[in-house]
Amino acid sequence: MDQKFYLSEKNVLALITGSTTELKELNAGTTDAAKEKHVPVWEVKDGKVYVKVGDIAHPMTPEHLIEWAAVKTDKGLYFRFLKAGDPPAAVFTLVDESVEEVYAYCNLHGLWKA
């Protein structure tokens, strides 16, 4: 099952349970923006998932940035929140888990999935 994310008054939610009547579903990669700067690129090495956003580094300014990256595994969903000035990258440590999907959220161009 694909992970679903929703937007409510500029808050992004990953729905576990509950009603979605007041929420707008986010669909990955539907915004007209440069894919080479938004699609997460990832690799697993020594029990860690290394995620970078884009083949070309995404801007990380207060006005335009990747707010978070997420990794969905067979056991859960993990987030790393980023801020202006950070590199557009994150590292996740996994224990006996398999990566299913990787996401990144741009404050201007929405949700992206690898």
C-alpha positions as CSV (number, residue, x, y, z in Angstrom):
1,M,0.0,0.0,0.0
2,D,1.3,3.4,-0.9
3,Q,1.9,5.8,1.9
4,K,-0.5,8.8,1.8
5,F,0.3,12.3,2.9
6,Y,-2.2,15.1,3.4
7,L,-2.1,18.9,3.6
8,S,-4.1,20.9,6.1
9,E,-3.5,24.7,6.5
10,K,0.2,24.2,5.5
11,N,0.7,21.2,7.8
12,V,1.7,18.0,6.1
13,L,0.5,14.8,7.7
14,A,1.2,11.2,7.2
15,L,-2.1,9.5,7.9
16,I,-2.0,6.4,10.2
17,T,-5.7,6.4,11.2
18,G,-8.6,8.8,11.2
19,S,-10.8,10.9,9.0
20,T,-9.6,12.7,5.9
21,T,-12.7,14.9,5.4
22,E,-10.8,18.1,6.1
23,L,-7.6,17.2,4.4
24,K,-6.2,17.5,0.8
25,E,-4.3,14.5,-0.4
26,L,-0.8,15.2,-1.7
27,N,0.3,13.3,-4.8
28,A,4.0,12.9,-5.4
29,G,5.5,14.5,-8.4
30,T,2.4,16.3,-9.7
31,T,3.8,19.8,-9.5
32,D,5.4,21.4,-12.5
33,A,9.0,21.6,-11.3
34,A,12.4,20.4,-12.1
35,K,12.5,16.6,-11.3
36,E,16.3,16.7,-11.2
37,K,16.1,19.0,-8.1
38,H,13.2,17.3,-6.3
39,V,13.2,13.5,-6.7
40,P,15.0,11.8,-3.8
41,V,18.0,9.7,-4.6
42,W,19.0,7.1,-2.1
43,E,21.3,4.2,-1.3
44,V,21.7,1.7,1.5
45,K,25.1,1.2,2.9
46,D,26.1,-0.5,6.2
47,G,22.6,-0.5,7.6
48,K,22.0,3.2,6.8
49,V,19.9,4.8,4.1
50,Y,21.5,7.9,2.6
51,V,19.0,10.2,1.0
52,K,19.9,13.3,-1.0
53,V,17.2,15.4,-2.7
54,G,17.8,15.7,-6.5
55,D,20.6,14.8,-8.8
56,I,21.3,18.6,-8.8
57,A,21.3,20.0,-5.2
58,H,18.0,21.6,-4.2
59,P,18.2,25.2,-2.8
60,M,17.9,25.4,1.0
61,T,17.0,29.0,1.6
62,P,14.3,30.3,4.0
63,E,12.1,31.0,1.0
64,H,12.6,27.7,-0.9
65,L,13.7,24.5,0.8
66,I,13.2,20.8,1.4
67,E,11.3,20.7,4.7
68,W,11.7,16.9,5.3
69,A,12.7,13.6,3.9
70,A,11.0,10.3,4.8
71,V,11.8,6.7,4.4
72,K,9.0,4.1,4.4
73,T,10.2,0.6,5.3
74,D,8.4,-2.7,5.8
75,K,8.3,-1.8,9.5
76,G,7.5,1.9,9.6
77,L,7.8,5.5,8.4
78,Y,10.7,7.6,9.4
79,F,11.2,11.4,9.0
80,R,14.2,13.8,9.1
81,F,13.2,17.5,9.2
82,L,15.5,19.9,7.5
83,K,16.0,23.7,7.8
84,A,17.4,26.5,5.7
85,G,21.2,26.2,5.4
86,D,21.2,22.4,5.9
87,P,22.3,20.2,3.0
88,P,19.3,18.7,1.1
89,A,20.1,15.3,2.5
90,A,19.4,12.9,5.4
91,V,20.6,9.7,6.9
92,F,18.4,7.0,8.4
93,T,19.6,4.0,10.4
94,L,17.7,0.8,9.8
95,V,17.7,-2.5,11.8
96,D,16.5,-5.5,9.8
97,E,14.2,-3.4,7.6
98,S,13.7,-3.1,3.8
99,V,13.2,0.3,2.1
100,E,9.9,0.5,0.2
101,E,9.6,4.2,-0.7
102,V,11.6,7.4,-0.2
103,Y,9.9,10.9,-0.1
104,A,10.9,14.5,0.0
105,Y,8.7,17.6,0.6
106,C,9.5,21.0,-0.9
107,N,7.8,24.0,0.6
108,L,7.1,25.4,-2.9
109,H,6.8,22.3,-5.1
110,G,5.2,19.7,-2.9
111,L,5.7,16.0,-2.4
112,W,8.2,13.9,-4.4
113,K,8.8,10.2,-4.3
114,A,11.7,7.9,-5.4
